[in-house]
């Protein structure tokens, strides 16, 4: 079951880069992030009320939720909204392949992750090499800033996942996700409004971008984060972030089919290395 959830989560987040590319045509980075977390928070609260019916209590828990919101949602979503304007959806997806590396290191730093073994190190190395083979050297016209934003977002996802495990155990995955995403929405709403955001501007966004954002918020954010936090509770952040080894290739494939983006031979070579890395690392990614 954990591997099935991991695969389904990979499909959800892998397809999100196609939706991000479409939504970013109509949304600026701030409104993009605000709309995404706002829609996600509404559905997550519905799940939380139906499944768990618990409310986070205590300053320490709310501080942890605030850290999850900032590191794992608000900042990465803004960065990805801007990066989608600079690089292709497939290239942005490839940047997420670094998230498991960050998650393993952060989990050990916080004392919550699995012990390093020769097998896990080999698996991580294979996965990292696979992603590097796919990305390759910067091509003409490629944006260094866009790639950097993608890598910072990947680090944020890993940090948010590491912080989420204790919170999810206390109040449940959907409640933890809903509370943290609500904090993200409130913070982003304030910044968005401060920078001149208005409902009139949102209403003027083209319909395809609005439809992409609705799907992104409901399925690729709310549902995906519920599954993600569930995996973090059951198997730990290091295991849950292994989905980011598969996400780049789902993003590459969908970008090629729907946006006409080219898939290089190196992507398929990298895929083989990544699958081998998952097979090795997944055997030791338990906390």
DATA-V961899 format. One record per residue. PHI is phi in degrees with one decimal (* if undefined). PSI is psi in radians with two decimals (NA if undefined). Layout:
# DATA-V961899
phi=<PHI & PHI>
psi=<PSI & PSI>
This chain:
# DATA-V961899
phi=<* & -57.5 & -72.4 & -64.9 & -62.1 & -62.5 & -66.1 & -65.1 & -62.8 & -61.4 & -66.3 & -62.5 & -74.6 & -66.9 & -75.5 & -65.3 & -70.3 & -64.7 & -66.6 & -60.5 & -62.3 & -73.2 & -65.4 & -66.5 & -70.0 & -113.7 & -104.6 & -78.0 & -54.6 & -70.2 & -66.6 & -58.7 & -66.1 & -61.8 & -64.2 & -64.6 & -73.5 & -63.9 & -64.2 & -61.7 & -63.2 & -61.6 & -69.1 & -65.0 & -65.6 & -62.4 & -64.8 & -63.0 & -67.6 & -78.7 & -101.7 & -121.2 & 53.6 & -122.4 & -120.4 & -60.5 & -130.7 & 101.3 & -63.4 & -60.9 & -65.2 & -68.1 & -66.7 & -65.2 & -63.2 & -64.8 & -63.4 & -61.4 & -64.0 & -69.4 & -75.8 & -98.0 & -133.3 & -58.2 & -66.2 & -60.6 & -66.8 & -63.9 & -61.8 & -70.8 & -62.5 & -77.7 & -62.4 & -63.9 & -84.8 & -108.0 & -131.1 & -72.2 & -62.7 & -65.6 & -66.8 & -63.4 & -61.7 & -62.7 & -62.0 & -70.5 & -64.3 & -81.3 & -58.7 & -60.9 & -62.4 & -61.0 & -64.9 & -63.1 & -65.2 & -67.8 & -61.9 & -69.0 & -61.5 & -86.9 & 71.8 & -116.9 & -101.0 & -71.7 & -72.6 & -71.2 & -128.4 & -60.0 & -65.2 & -67.1 & -64.4 & -64.5 & -62.9 & -63.0 & -63.4 & -62.6 & -62.5 & -64.9 & -63.2 & -60.9 & -65.1 & -61.9 & -63.3 & -66.8 & -69.2 & 66.9 & -71.9 & -56.6 & -90.8 & -60.0 & 87.0 & -69.2 & -95.7 & -63.4 & -63.6 & -62.0 & -65.9 & -62.2 & -62.7 & -64.7 & -68.0 & -64.6 & -62.2 & -62.9 & -63.5 & -62.0 & -59.3 & -65.3 & -66.3 & -61.5 & -64.7 & -63.8 & -72.5 & -78.2 & -63.8 & -65.2 & -63.6 & -67.1 & -69.0 & -75.2 & -120.8 & 99.2 & -60.0 & -70.5 & -67.8 & -62.0 & -66.1 & -65.9 & -65.4 & -66.0 & -71.0 & -65.9 & -62.6 & -61.0 & -63.6 & -64.1 & -65.0 & -69.0 & -62.4 & -64.5 & -66.1 & -60.7 & -68.1 & -62.0 & -91.9 & 90.1 & -66.0 & -148.0 & -65.3 & -62.7 & -66.0 & -65.2 & -65.6 & -84.9 & -68.3 & -56.8 & -56.5 & -57.2 & -68.2 & -65.7 & -64.9 & -62.7 & -65.7 & -61.6 & -64.6 & -62.1 & -70.2 & -75.6 & -96.2 & -83.1 & -116.4 & -63.7 & -62.7 & -64.7 & -69.2 & -61.6 & -64.8 & -62.4 & -67.3 & -62.9 & -65.5 & -60.7 & -65.2 & -76.3 & -127.4 & 97.5 & -64.7 & -61.6 & -70.6 & -59.3 & -77.7 & -62.4 & -58.8 & -73.1 & -80.7 & -94.2 & -49.2 & -56.9 & -79.8 & -65.1 & -61.7 & -60.8 & -64.4 & -68.3 & -62.6 & -69.8 & -71.6 & -98.2 & -115.4 & 73.0 & -77.9 & -80.5 & -105.6 & -80.3 & -58.8 & -61.2 & -64.6 & -73.0 & -64.0 & -61.5 & -59.3 & -61.3 & -66.8 & -64.9 & -61.1 & -63.1 & -64.1 & -63.4 & -60.0 & -78.4 & -70.8 & -61.8 & -72.1 & -116.5 & -83.1 & -130.4 & -125.4>
psi=<-0.77 & -0.67 & -0.55 & -0.80 & -0.68 & -0.73 & -0.74 & -0.72 & -0.68 & -0.70 & -0.72 & -0.91 & -0.49 & -0.66 & -0.27 & -0.48 & -0.53 & -0.81 & -0.66 & -0.76 & -0.68 & -0.78 & -0.62 & -0.26 & -0.43 & -0.36 & 2.44 & 2.87 & -0.70 & -0.84 & -0.57 & -0.91 & -0.74 & -0.83 & -0.70 & -0.83 & -0.54 & -0.83 & -0.76 & -0.72 & -0.68 & -0.83 & -0.65 & -0.65 & -0.63 & -0.75 & -0.74 & -0.75 & -0.58 & -0.62 & -0.64 & -0.70 & 0.75 & 2.65 & 2.30 & 2.34 & 2.51 & 2.45 & -0.72 & -0.73 & -0.74 & -0.57 & -0.68 & -0.73 & -0.66 & -0.70 & -0.72 & -0.73 & -0.82 & -0.89 & -0.69 & -0.17 & -1.17 & -0.96 & -0.84 & -0.66 & -0.69 & -0.80 & -0.72 & -0.60 & -0.64 & -0.70 & -0.58 & -0.34 & -0.24 & -0.56 & 2.93 & 2.82 & -0.66 & -0.72 & -0.69 & -0.71 & -0.67 & -0.57 & -0.46 & -0.24 & -0.29 & -0.23 & -0.75 & -0.61 & -0.83 & -0.73 & -0.73 & -0.77 & -0.78 & -0.66 & -0.72 & -0.64 & -0.72 & 0.00 & 0.44 & -0.09 & 3.09 & 2.76 & 2.56 & 2.32 & 2.92 & -0.68 & -0.80 & -0.67 & -0.71 & -0.74 & -0.77 & -0.72 & -0.76 & -0.76 & -0.76 & -0.73 & -0.69 & -0.78 & -0.74 & -0.68 & -0.69 & -0.79 & -0.84 & -3.00 & 2.67 & 2.31 & 2.90 & 2.24 & -0.18 & 2.57 & 2.03 & -0.67 & -0.71 & -0.73 & -0.71 & -0.72 & -0.67 & -0.72 & -0.68 & -0.68 & -0.70 & -0.70 & -0.72 & -0.74 & -0.76 & -0.74 & -0.74 & -0.71 & -0.72 & -0.70 & -0.40 & -0.33 & -0.83 & -0.74 & -0.73 & -0.57 & -0.58 & -0.78 & -0.06 & 2.64 & -0.78 & -0.64 & -0.76 & -0.75 & -0.73 & -0.77 & -0.81 & -0.67 & -0.53 & -0.71 & -0.71 & -0.77 & -0.74 & -0.79 & -0.78 & -0.59 & -0.73 & -0.80 & -0.74 & -0.78 & -0.67 & -0.56 & 0.33 & 0.21 & 2.54 & 2.76 & -0.56 & -0.69 & -0.68 & -0.70 & -0.41 & -0.08 & 2.40 & 2.56 & -0.78 & -0.68 & -0.68 & -0.74 & -0.72 & -0.71 & -0.70 & -0.81 & -0.71 & -0.74 & -0.73 & -0.88 & -0.88 & -0.11 & -1.13 & -1.01 & -0.73 & -0.72 & -0.60 & -0.82 & -0.68 & -0.87 & -0.55 & -0.76 & -0.67 & -0.74 & -0.76 & -0.71 & -0.09 & 2.80 & -0.64 & -0.73 & -0.78 & -0.67 & -0.05 & -0.35 & -0.46 & -0.12 & -0.45 & -0.58 & -0.80 & -0.62 & -0.56 & -0.77 & -0.73 & -0.81 & -0.82 & -0.63 & -0.65 & -0.71 & -0.82 & -0.42 & -0.02 & 0.36 & 2.47 & 2.41 & 2.05 & 2.79 & -0.60 & -0.45 & -0.70 & -0.61 & -0.77 & -0.66 & -0.75 & -0.72 & -0.69 & -0.77 & -0.72 & -0.69 & -0.72 & -0.74 & -0.68 & -0.82 & -0.64 & -0.43 & -0.36 & -0.04 & 1.11 & 2.43 & NA>
